[in-house]
Amino acid sequence: MRATQAPATYDAVGHCRKTRTSKTHIPELDGIRGVAILLVLICHFGWYESPSGWEHSFREALQLGWIGVDLFFTLSGFLITGILLDTKQTRNYFSSFYVRRALRIFPLYFCFLLSFFHFLMPAMHHTGKWQEVQGTYEIWFWLYGANFLSAFGHFVPMLDHFWSLAIEEQFYFVWPLIVYLTPLHWIGRLCIGAAGFSMIAKILCLATATQSTPSTYFLTHLTPLHLEPLAFGALAAYLVRQHEMELTKKRLRNLAGIAIGCLVVAIVIARSTLYGTPAMATLGTAALATAFTCVILWCVMYRETTVSNWMTHPVLRSFGTYSYGIYVLHMILAQYVTGSVVLLTAKLGAHYGWKEAIVSVGAGIPLSYVAGRCSWLLIEKRCLALKSRFEAHPLQNNQESPEGRDSTEGSGRGVNFHHGRTKSIGG
């Protein structure tokens, strides 16, 4: 059965192409990003020790906020692959992509690393604090290798969350070349194959483990073992540019329902919502990636629906705009906010439990928002203004793309998509 509202044509970052000259930003994508960062904040500010009972269940619900990272990954796969598909026939395909990505990601990230390792950490050591924080693994962060550290059990307090930025950067490094060399009609198969490879690799790791189950971080922090959300997001970008598959509302609802059912099964098997259990790392990750892909497709293709209206709430959009700065900075705030609440609770002779965790979440979210907004105004916004100098340029008339003269037909049936700005965790 056909949907009553036909899908519109959109570019890689959600600009509706009603005419060749109209360009309308889709606010739903900012809202999705806002949901993702709020889930992460709830997870990181809401941790508390709880042995059993309903308080344990409540903590498990708060910790399910880790799915915000996978939502970021799925959205990143969708946005980045869309840009790569839309600029595949440009003469500065690689330079435009990498320079624009660098302007979005590097300034804040490297400023933070410089400040953390060479100013903040020595200052705290001088006062006798942060003795557990050392610069032994600093080079790994500069080279976006934090996920390798955590995968093998090495952690730097307040920087543990950078594993996800490392995965994204590694994806940005290799995916443009893969998309460039892959014929357009093979992109969909490539995305499905990447997701299948990741799933099979994790299952093999579990099946061949001799002494113990692979660690939580090994199963989830290595890029080849966490490709499902990135690959499914990339698949969504490919599908919205094709007319062979009709993505009706009914089809998306059914697929999302099946995915949520599989997620529930994974939680029941694991008896936990934590992401590193075998069931959650395999079935759960694939189910989440599928559900998130459906949400993104729904918001992009069917606007002015209930879900889209939720995603356009000004608060969500605002959090989405500042999500990168919030993500980079929030763990330092989490250290101080939760630590302060713990000390206050101890002075009052109480136990740090669910009520105190709610206080930490309630204080941590607005503080993180302020930090993210400051980051945006002082660093990110200024660097983003330079991106317009590195737009992708069409090939000359006598030049051809790697796929020949008819390669445009597979990309939206000749529809002219616009190469615009993009955001994910890293923007």
RAZIPE-V407350 format. One record per residue. N is the residue number from 0. RES is the residue in one letter. SS is DSSP state (@ for helix, = for strand, . for the rest). PHI is phi in radians with two decimals (NA if undefined). OMEGA is omega as a letter, one per 40 degrees, with the letter a starting at -180 (999 if undefined). Layout:
# RAZIPE-V407350
((N/RES/SS/PHI/OMEGA) (N/RES/SS/PHI/OMEGA))
This chain:
# RAZIPE-V407350
((0/M/./NA/a) (1/R/./-1.38/i) (2/A/./-1.25/a) (3/T/./-1.26/a) (4/Q/./-2.01/a) (5/A/./-1.29/i) (6/P/./-1.08/i) (7/A/./-1.59/i) (8/T/./-1.71/a) (9/Y/=/-2.29/i) (10/D/./-1.59/a) (11/A/./-1.15/a) (12/V/./-2.01/i) (13/G/./1.52/i) (14/H/=/-1.74/a) (15/C/=/-1.30/a) (16/R/./-1.72/i) (17/K/./-1.15/i) (18/T/./-2.37/a) (19/R/./-1.25/a) (20/T/./-1.95/a) (21/S/./-1.47/a) (22/K/./-2.58/a) (23/T/=/-2.04/i) (24/H/=/-1.22/i) (25/I/./-1.57/a) (26/P/@/-1.22/a) (27/E/@/-1.02/a) (28/L/@/-1.20/i) (29/D/@/-1.13/i) (30/G/@/-1.12/i) (31/I/@/-1.06/i) (32/R/@/-1.14/i) (33/G/@/-1.12/i) (34/V/@/-1.05/a) (35/A/@/-1.06/a) (36/I/@/-1.23/i) (37/L/@/-1.15/i) (38/L/@/-1.07/i) (39/V/@/-1.10/a) (40/L/@/-1.11/i) (41/I/@/-1.07/i) (42/C/@/-1.11/a) (43/H/@/-1.40/i) (44/F/@/-1.57/a) (45/G/./-1.78/a) (46/W/./-1.36/i) (47/Y/./-2.75/i) (48/E/./-1.39/i) (49/S/./-2.62/a) (50/P/./-1.20/a) (51/S/./-2.86/i) (52/G/@/1.44/a) (53/W/@/-1.19/i) (54/E/@/-1.13/i) (55/H/@/-1.13/i) (56/S/@/-1.13/i) (57/F/@/-1.14/i) (58/R/@/-1.11/i) (59/E/@/-1.06/i) (60/A/@/-1.15/i) (61/L/@/-1.12/a) (62/Q/@/-1.27/i) (63/L/@/-1.16/i) (64/G/@/-1.06/i) (65/W/@/-1.03/a) (66/I/@/-1.12/i) (67/G/@/-1.04/i) (68/V/@/-1.14/i) (69/D/@/-1.18/i) (70/L/@/-1.16/i) (71/F/@/-1.01/a) (72/F/@/-1.05/a) (73/T/@/-1.12/i) (74/L/@/-1.13/i) (75/S/@/-1.11/i) (76/G/@/-1.03/a) (77/F/@/-1.15/a) (78/L/@/-1.20/a) (79/I/@/-1.16/i) (80/T/@/-1.14/i) (81/G/@/-1.04/i) (82/I/@/-1.12/a) (83/L/@/-1.12/i) (84/L/@/-1.15/a) (85/D/@/-1.29/a) (86/T/./-1.91/a) (87/K/./-1.08/a) (88/Q/./-1.76/i) (89/T/=/-1.67/a) (90/R/./-1.39/i) (91/N/./-2.02/a) (92/Y/@/-0.88/a) (93/F/@/-1.30/a) (94/S/@/-1.12/i) (95/S/@/-1.09/a) (96/F/@/-1.11/a) (97/Y/@/-1.23/i) (98/V/@/-1.17/a) (99/R/@/-1.16/i) (100/R/@/-1.14/a) (101/A/@/-1.09/i) (102/L/@/-1.12/a) (103/R/@/-1.39/a) (104/I/@/-1.78/a) (105/F/@/-1.14/a) (106/P/@/-0.95/a) (107/L/@/-1.17/a) (108/Y/@/-1.06/a) (109/F/@/-1.27/i) (110/C/@/-1.08/i) (111/F/@/-1.14/a) (112/L/@/-1.07/i) (113/L/@/-1.07/a) (114/S/@/-1.16/a) (115/F/@/-1.20/a) (116/F/@/-1.38/a) (117/H/@/-2.01/i) (118/F/@/-2.27/a) (119/L/@/-1.20/a) (120/M/@/-1.10/i) (121/P/@/-1.06/i) (122/A/@/-1.13/i) (123/M/@/-1.21/i) (124/H/@/-1.08/a) (125/H/@/-1.12/i) (126/T/./-1.59/i) (127/G/./1.51/a) (128/K/./-1.86/i) (129/W/./1.02/a) (130/Q/./-1.12/i) (131/E/./-1.38/a) (132/V/./-1.70/a) (133/Q/./-2.23/a) (134/G/./-1.64/a) (135/T/./-0.99/a) (136/Y/./-1.83/a) (137/E/@/-0.99/a) (138/I/@/-1.04/i) (139/W/@/-1.13/i) (140/F/@/-1.30/i) (141/W/@/-1.12/a) (142/L/./-1.70/a) (143/Y/./0.95/i) (144/G/./-2.03/a) (145/A/@/-1.07/a) (146/N/@/-1.19/i) (147/F/@/-1.19/i) (148/L/@/-1.03/a) (149/S/@/-1.19/i) (150/A/@/-1.07/a) (151/F/./-1.92/i) (152/G/./1.51/i) (153/H/./-1.92/a) (154/F/./-2.29/i) (155/V/./-2.09/a) (156/P/./-0.90/i) (157/M/./1.28/i) (158/L/./-2.13/a) (159/D/./-1.07/a) (160/H/./-1.29/a) (161/F/@/-1.26/i) (162/W/@/-1.03/a) (163/S/@/-1.25/i) (164/L/@/-1.13/i) (165/A/@/-1.14/i) (166/I/@/-1.06/i) (167/E/@/-1.10/a) (168/E/@/-1.16/i) (169/Q/@/-1.12/i) (170/F/@/-1.11/i) (171/Y/@/-1.07/a) (172/F/@/-1.24/a) (173/V/@/-1.78/a) (174/W/@/-1.15/i) (175/P/@/-0.99/i) (176/L/@/-1.15/i) (177/I/@/-1.09/i) (178/V/@/-1.10/a) (179/Y/@/-1.11/a) (180/L/@/-1.52/a) (181/T/./-1.58/i) (182/P/./-0.97/a) (183/L/@/-1.00/a) (184/H/@/-1.28/i) (185/W/@/-1.75/a) (186/I/@/-1.06/i) (187/G/@/-1.03/i) (188/R/@/-1.12/i) (189/L/@/-1.06/a) (190/C/@/-1.11/i) (191/I/@/-1.11/i) (192/G/@/-1.12/i) (193/A/@/-1.12/i) (194/A/@/-1.13/i) (195/G/@/-1.11/i) (196/F/@/-1.04/a) (197/S/@/-1.09/i) (198/M/@/-1.09/a) (199/I/@/-1.11/i) (200/A/@/-1.07/i) (201/K/@/-1.17/i) (202/I/@/-1.09/i) (203/L/@/-1.16/i) (204/C/@/-1.07/i) (205/L/@/-1.22/a) (206/A/@/-1.28/a) (207/T/@/-1.71/i) (208/A/./-1.14/a) (209/T/./-1.60/a) (210/Q/./-1.76/a) (211/S/./-2.69/i) (212/T/./-1.18/i) (213/P/./-0.92/a) (214/S/./-1.12/i) (215/T/@/-0.88/a) (216/Y/@/-1.34/i) (217/F/@/-1.13/a) (218/L/@/-1.30/a) (219/T/@/-2.14/a) (220/H/@/-1.76/i) (221/L/./-1.52/a) (222/T/@/-0.98/i) (223/P/@/-1.09/a) (224/L/@/-1.72/a) (225/H/./-2.40/a) (226/L/./-1.57/a) (227/E/@/-0.97/a) (228/P/@/-1.13/i) (229/L/@/-1.11/a) (230/A/@/-1.20/i) (231/F/@/-1.21/i) (232/G/@/-1.10/i) (233/A/@/-1.10/i) (234/L/@/-1.07/i) (235/A/@/-1.07/i) (236/A/@/-1.08/i) (237/Y/@/-1.18/a) (238/L/@/-1.15/a) (239/V/./-1.23/i) (240/R/./-1.74/i) (241/Q/./-2.06/i) (242/H/./-2.02/a) (243/E/./-1.25/a) (244/M/./-1.92/a) (245/E/./-1.57/a) (246/L/./-1.60/a) (247/T/./-1.32/i) (248/K/@/-1.04/a) (249/K/@/-1.09/a) (250/R/@/-1.14/i) (251/L/@/-1.16/i) (252/R/@/-1.08/a) (253/N/@/-1.11/a) (254/L/@/-1.15/i) (255/A/@/-1.12/i) (256/G/@/-1.10/i) (257/I/@/-1.10/a) (258/A/@/-1.10/i) (259/I/@/-1.12/i) (260/G/@/-1.06/i) (261/C/@/-1.14/i) (262/L/@/-1.12/i) (263/V/@/-1.07/i) (264/V/@/-1.06/i) (265/A/@/-1.09/i) (266/I/@/-1.13/i) (267/V/@/-1.12/i) (268/I/@/-1.10/a) (269/A/@/-1.34/a) (270/R/./0.97/a) (271/S/./-2.89/i) (272/T/./-1.70/a) (273/L/./-1.16/a) (274/Y/./-1.37/a) (275/G/./-1.58/i) (276/T/./-1.17/a) (277/P/@/-0.93/a) (278/A/@/-1.16/a) (279/M/@/-1.29/a) (280/A/@/-1.24/a) (281/T/@/-1.83/a) (282/L/@/-1.10/a) (283/G/@/-1.11/a) (284/T/@/-1.11/i) (285/A/@/-1.13/i) (286/A/@/-1.14/i) (287/L/@/-1.09/i) (288/A/@/-1.05/i) (289/T/@/-1.15/a) (290/A/@/-1.10/a) (291/F/@/-1.15/i) (292/T/@/-1.09/i) (293/C/@/-1.11/i) (294/V/@/-1.11/a) (295/I/@/-1.10/i) (296/L/@/-1.08/i) (297/W/@/-1.06/a) (298/C/@/-1.16/a) (299/V/@/-1.37/a) (300/M/@/-1.68/a) (301/Y/./-2.23/a) (302/R/./-1.56/a) (303/E/./1.05/i) (304/T/./-1.93/a) (305/T/@/-1.05/a) (306/V/@/-1.07/i) (307/S/@/-1.09/i) (308/N/@/-1.11/i) (309/W/@/-1.07/a) (310/M/@/-1.25/i) (311/T/./-1.69/i) (312/H/./-1.06/a) (313/P/@/-0.98/a) (314/V/@/-1.15/i) (315/L/@/-1.08/a) (316/R/@/-1.11/i) (317/S/@/-1.16/i) (318/F/@/-1.07/i) (319/G/@/-1.11/a) (320/T/@/-1.09/a) (321/Y/./-1.75/a) (322/S/@/-1.10/a) (323/Y/@/-1.14/i) (324/G/@/-1.09/i) (325/I/@/-1.05/a) (326/Y/@/-1.12/a) (327/V/@/-1.11/a) (328/L/@/-1.67/a) (329/H/@/-1.23/a) (330/M/@/-1.23/i) (331/I/@/-1.14/i) (332/L/@/-1.12/i) (333/A/@/-1.07/i) (334/Q/@/-1.04/a) (335/Y/@/-1.44/a) (336/V/@/-1.15/a) (337/T/@/-1.14/i) (338/G/@/-1.09/i) (339/S/@/-1.16/i) (340/V/@/-1.17/i) (341/V/@/-1.07/i) (342/L/@/-1.12/i) (343/L/@/-1.13/i) (344/T/@/-1.10/i) (345/A/@/-1.12/i) (346/K/@/-1.12/i) (347/L/./-1.47/i) (348/G/./1.27/a) (349/A/./-1.88/i) (350/H/./-1.78/i) (351/Y/./-1.28/a) (352/G/./-2.26/a) (353/W/@/-1.17/i) (354/K/@/-1.14/i) (355/E/@/-1.18/i) (356/A/@/-1.11/i) (357/I/@/-1.11/i) (358/V/@/-1.06/i) (359/S/@/-1.09/i) (360/V/@/-1.11/a) (361/G/@/-1.11/i) (362/A/@/-1.48/a) (363/G/@/-1.24/a) (364/I/@/-1.13/i) (365/P/@/-1.15/i) (366/L/@/-1.12/i) (367/S/@/-1.14/i) (368/Y/@/-1.10/i) (369/V/@/-1.07/i) (370/A/@/-1.08/i) (371/G/@/-1.14/i) (372/R/@/-1.16/i) (373/C/@/-1.08/i) (374/S/@/-1.04/a) (375/W/@/-1.09/a) (376/L/@/-1.28/a) (377/L/@/-1.51/a) (378/I/@/-2.18/a) (379/E/@/-1.09/a) (380/K/@/-1.04/a) (381/R/@/-1.16/a) (382/C/@/-1.28/i) (383/L/@/-1.11/i) (384/A/./-1.10/a) (385/L/./-1.45/a) (386/K/@/-1.10/a) (387/S/@/-1.12/i) (388/R/@/-1.37/a) (389/F/@/-2.19/i) (390/E/./-1.18/i) (391/A/./-1.32/a) (392/H/./-2.01/a) (393/P/=/-1.08/i) (394/L/./-1.16/i) (395/Q/./-1.19/a) (396/N/./-1.04/a) (397/N/./-1.63/i) (398/Q/./-1.89/i) (399/E/./-2.19/i) (400/S/./-1.30/i) (401/P/./-1.04/a) (402/E/./-1.84/i) (403/G/./1.67/a) (404/R/@/-1.23/a) (405/D/@/-1.64/a) (406/S/@/-1.20/a) (407/T/@/-1.20/a) (408/E/@/-1.14/a) (409/G/@/-1.36/a) (410/S/./-1.70/i) (411/G/./1.31/i) (412/R/./0.99/i) (413/G/./1.47/i) (414/V/./-1.20/a) (415/N/./-1.58/i) (416/F/./-1.44/a) (417/H/./-1.77/i) (418/H/./-1.51/a) (419/G/./-2.12/a) (420/R/./-1.45/a) (421/T/./-2.49/i) (422/K/./-2.35/i) (423/S/./-2.61/i) (424/I/./-1.08/i) (425/G/./-1.49/i) (426/G/./2.26/999))
